[in-house]
Amino acid sequence: MMLFLQTSSGQPSLVLWEDRVVIEQNYGQMRRLDYGTALSAALQTAGRTLADISDIIVDTGPGRLGSTRTAVAFANGLSYARGLPVVPLNSIIMLGAYAEASHGKPCLVLRSAARKQYHWGLVQDGKISEAGFAPDGVIAPRYKGPLVVAGDATPEHAHVRNAVWLALNAVPGEALAVLVPHLKPARGPVVPLTDTGGLTYG
């Protein structure tokens, strides 16, 4: 059974997954979460134990760096203590691949940074084809075709046409069925992403 921690949206969630959602817990926006207590409660509700967890999937951002760091630290600690693989999942591919699969169009993901600045990435065919950082809060990808937009920005922040703006800032647990090809264990401790460098075609 996999444990999935999602944090970069600012609204933490915890999912237990075993080819389907076993349990999914969503917590309040910007809530400080004690992951040990939350996991114990989820396991008890699901009638499972810590020994049932085989893998830990953790949202590495970019986005909401404070909460992302907390979840990554917990995932690394649990991985070390239990000898479990930890699987990093960046927020661009997480939102983009799920939205693209759900809507049949490439997805532009906008993830807020400090002071009205944005990390962004375009997901096409399940891969990040463009990515960047917009210090002025304006995102203008090279791709000009129809697309969907996910994340935590609003239309005035992106110069995109033919776009459908989705109310999707965090993926549901069922998204893991789409994200399976991206679940690759790390070869050591995971670190949060503070930028989009190196994500293209990742």
Phi, psi and omega in degrees: 000135182264144172255128181238120178249125180239129188222337193292346178280348186089353176240096187298149172218154179228127181233136168254128189229133177214075188065002176191169177285119174278314175205145178225123179242126176248138185244166185297153179303130179060022179286138172279123188245132171272100187295328178297313179295317180297318179294318179301317180294318180295317179298318180296316179298322181278352183071031180240173178232170179302329180293343180280346182280128182253333183213153177239119176258130181228135175289120183259005183086197007289157180128142176043066191301321181299309181290327178294318177300320181297314181293320179296318178298318178296315180299315178298317180295316179293321177301314181293315184293324185256356182068038183253148175290143175247133187245113178281140180223111183284152187291335180291310181290326181300307180287316186293314181294321179293314180294319180297316179295325183282328188244352176072021178223153173305153183238127171267122180255128178243123182235118187292144173244197182287152170053052176058035174252157186223138162275145178213157177203146177251124180256120177231133180053038176075010180229156177277111183266334176219147177204154179185190180227133181249097181292339180261006178078009180243121183252129180222085180292158177293324180296130184241006181279181178299140179206171171247155182237131178232163178117201188242043174240172179237164190307329181291349182270354184221132176271080180230141177251165178054039183251139171254120182272121183264149171273066184226102180244347176211144183274149172285165180303327181297343179297338181299333178297326178279328188274359182311316181298342182262002183270089182240120182301144176283158177259047183146189181299147180268147176239147176293150176272129178255354176206181182259008179301132177084000182275338184301131183062020180273000000 
